Amino acid sequence: MTVPAQESPEYVRTSLAAAMTIGKVQGRFYRDAKLYCINILLTYDEGCHAKCAYCGLSGSRQTEREWTENSFIRVDWPVFPVEDIKQALHDGTCPHVERVCVSMITHRRAREDCLTVVRDLRDVIPHISVLITPTIINRDWLERAKEAGADKVGIAIDAATPEIFEKLRGRGVRGPHKWERYWQTVADAVEIFGPENVGIHLIVGIGETEREMVMAIQRAQNLGARTHLFSFFPEEGSVMEDWPQPPIGAYRRVQLARYIINKGIGSAHDMQFNERGQIVSFGIADDVLEQVIADGEAFMTSGCSGETMDNACNRPFGNCTPYQASVGHWRNFPMRPSPEDIELVRQQIWDYSTEYHEPEVDSDIER
Ligand code: SF4
């Protein structure tokens, strides 16, 4: 018997955190973190036609598992009818949710299906982001996405330099993506959606220096786009499954620099770097730096805002395991860090280790 395909636009995948939030999967988040944005992903039996080396959805992934079982930003993505998500947003299952994000993949049907899903959801939620694939859309499509009901755009540039982009997403993996096209789409999206409504995704730890990452964040800032920062996490079966996570110190410094740049407190051009490209000065007064660190927002997930929250898209455990969080190695805090968290973060900022070491402590949380 043939099982009917569960494909977009009728079906989508949700992050595991989103599946828990809409009541489809049982479970509790460590420290009772809550998810304020339902992240959904278009789905096709053929999968994604791109081949990005770090991605769990990549067409080049070396796994025996079916595409629909794969993970993407560390977590599993089960498939549900769009109707189920609408129902949960409508019936009060998750009243705290302030945003939905519809993510495309590189597939010829994704262009139209993304708009169909946005139109379908706009009756139940006023804030919808589209996380787009510049390779398969154009300026006209961006206008249509806005008309369909999207209010924000995310563009996953991911790599900080053209060389790394080319190696991991372009010619290096026989992938279709082009660096210049991605940045041109950022500029077009800012013109169409407005400066506060466009964000780029960048992944720390895929071969760049801190200096290169900070310059990419500043480039986006100069265009009017904010940066949503991710920490590399090796996806099983991807080309980079054995690549290490970035050192915690490197990630903290880039988080801090991103916040300083995106909030207009300082600029990459005033920051100082050592011979390894590590940040040694953030280029702002000591007392201002101390205020930024103590406030803690710099270390929270950077994502699209919602009705009441600056970072509604907070993706708990998108980039670290619950064990790592339990030993103070959250990469992106999904909630405001506690004073104890900040004490640890303060030490991590000035840790210049060049490799990541996971602490060994007694913990009843599985690694
Ligand atoms: S930050 Fe979150 S809501 Fe915004 S585009 Fe990225 S994944 Fe989507």
Residues whose N, C-alpha, C, O or C-beta is under 5 A from the ligand:
A	BS01	SF4	C101 S129 V130 L131 V153 G154 H228 S302 G303 C304 C313
